[in-house]
């Protein structure tokens, strides 16, 4: 695992050279908000990283319910029973393995590794605009129906899950990048993903932190180019 820090955001990257899977700490005065839970074996490394920062993990927040973002959720919840788990209302269904569509949603199949054995139940179901400590919840559907991003208004860092990727170059969810095509294969609806990317660009983030790939500072130009490629 590789740890990278920009401002108050720590990226914990597993297999960074081959198949990067990231989760994040957002540091606040009282402790750490963990965003995503990476892979099933990741829990001990995440807990060790928190000890190194010397602050407790006070909450667990999920961008979406794919296996590589919730893999160690059960182990972490067992180790941190008092840390509430947050996920979107919509993706709480995916967390239970339910891939059915809701009324009004585009009739495209939900793709990617939907978990089948997670036993942890979320404590708080999120909607667009909800605040979690210093973080603002941004609804960014497309990769999954209930995908969320989280924006720190003070540092202007945004943690996007798989709404965007930076591995192999910045790309919008659903945009096939031959150097790292896997997020595209797991994307539910490309049109909604493009709308979500535009929504994120409007926030003028200073730090772009994604599920797969390195963090990028001053990302607006690269995000614009990725959006233009996706539009074509």
N, C-alpha and C positions, 0 to 999 in steps of 0.2 A: 504493500500500500504506500502511495505517495501522498504527502500532505503539502498543499500549497495555500498560502494565505494572502489575500488582498483585502486590506482594511479590516473589517470585522467578519469577513467571510472566509471560512476554511473549506477547501475542497479536499475530500478524502477520495482518492482515485485508486481503484482496484484494477490490476492488469493494465496499467496505463500505456504500455508499449504495444500491446497486442489487441485487446478488446476493452477499452476503458469503460468502466462502470463507476459513476460518481455518486457520492452523497455529500452533504454539506452540513457544517455547523454555522449558524449565525450567532455571533457572540453578543449578548446583552449583559447588563450589570448583574442581574440575578443568576445568569446561567447561559446555557447553550440551547438553541432550538436546532434539533436535528431534522434536516429535510431529506427524506428518502432513507431507505435502509439497505440498499445495495443487494448483495448476494447472500445465499444462506449461510456461508461460512464467515460473513463479515462482522458479526456482532462483537466478537472479542477484540477485533482491531478498532472498531468504532468506540468501544468502551475504554480501550487503552489510550486512544487519541484524546478522549475527554479528560482522562487523568493527566495527560501531558499538558493540556491547556489549563488544567487545575480549576475547572468549573463543572458543575453538574449538568447533565442533560435534563432539562425541565419539561420538554415537550417533544413529541414526535409528529412530524407533519409530512404528509405524502402528496407528491405531485400527481400521481396516478397509480392505478393498480395493475402494473405489469410485474412479472416475476423478478426482474432485475432491479426493481425499485422497492419491492416489499419483501425481498428474500429473507432477511434476518429479523423481520418484524416480530415474530412470535418470541424469538430468543431475547430480543431487546426489551419487549414488554415484560417478560418474565424477570429480567434483571432490573427493570425500572418500573415497577408496578404503579408508582404514583405519577408517572409521566403520561399525560393524556395524549391520545392518538387522534389526529385530525386528518380528514380526507373529504373530498367533495361528496355531497349527497349522492350525485350521479354515480361516481366511481365506487361508492360503498357497495353497490350491487356487484361490480366486477370483483371487488375484494372477496366476495362470497362465491365467486365462480359463475355468476349469472351474466351471460352474454346476450340476453334479450334486449331488444331495442325498445325505446319508449315512444309514445305517441308524438308525432311531429318530427322525429329524428330522421335524417337521411337513411334510406334503405340500403346501406352498405354494411357488410359484415364487420364485426369487431375483430381485430387481428391481434397478433402478438401473444406473448405468454401470459395468459390470464391464470391467476393462481387457483389451485384446486384444494389446497390443504391448510390455508391460513385459518387459525382459530381465533386470533385476536379480533375483537369487535371495536370499531372506532368509538371514541368517547364524544367527539364533536364533529358534526357534519357541516361543511363549509359551503358558502355561496359567494358569488362575486361581490367584492367590496368589504368582506369581513376583515377585521384586524386581529392579528395574532402577535402580541407584543409590539415590536416595531415594524412588523411586516404587514403589507396590504395584500389581500388575496385577489388575484386576477384570474378570471375564468378564461381559459385558453383551450377550448375544445378543438378536436381535430385528430390528434394522435390517438386519444380515446375520447369518448363522449364527455367525460367529466374531468379532463385534464386541467390542472391549475398551475399558475406561476405565482411567485411571491416576490414582492418589491419592497426593498428597504428604502423608505423615502429619504432618510438622512444620508446614506452612502450612495444611493441611486444604483445599488446592486440589484439585479433581478435573477432569480433562480427559476429556470423555465422547465425543468424536467426534460421531456423530449419534444417540446414545441419547436425547439431548434437544436441543431447539433453543431459542434465545431470540429470534430474528428474528420479529417479528410477535407476540411474547408467548411465554412459556415453554410448551412442548408436549412430550409424550412422542412418541418415534418411532412413526409410524403414525397419530397423531392429526392429522386434517386441519385445518390452520390456513389459512383463506382468504387471509390476508395474506402467507403464505409456505408454499405447499403442497408444495414439491418434496421435502423429506425424507420426507413421508408417502407420496408416490408411489413412492419408492425403498425402502420398508421391506418386509422379507420376511415377518415374523410379528408381528402386533400384540400377541398374548397374551404372548409371550416378552419383547417390548419393555416391556410394562407391568411384568412381574416384575422386569426389570432396573432400571427407574426406581425401584421400591420399594427395591431393593437399594442403589442409590446414595443414596437419601434416608436410609437407616439409617446411613450414614457421617457424617451431620451436616456436610457440607462448608461451609467458609467462603467459598470461591470456586467458582463454577460456570463452567467454560470449555467452550464447545461448538464444533461445526464451523461453525455458521451463526448469527451474532448476537453481541451484545456479552457480555463477561464480567459476571457478577452476583455481588455479595457478599451474604452472609446470605440464601441462596436458598431456605431450607427452606420458607417459607410459599408461595412461588410454585411450588415443585416439588410440594408437597402438592395445591395447587389443580389443577395440570396432571394429576396422577395421578387425582384425583377425576373430572375431565372425561373422561379416557381410560377410566376404569372404566364410565362411563355409556354 
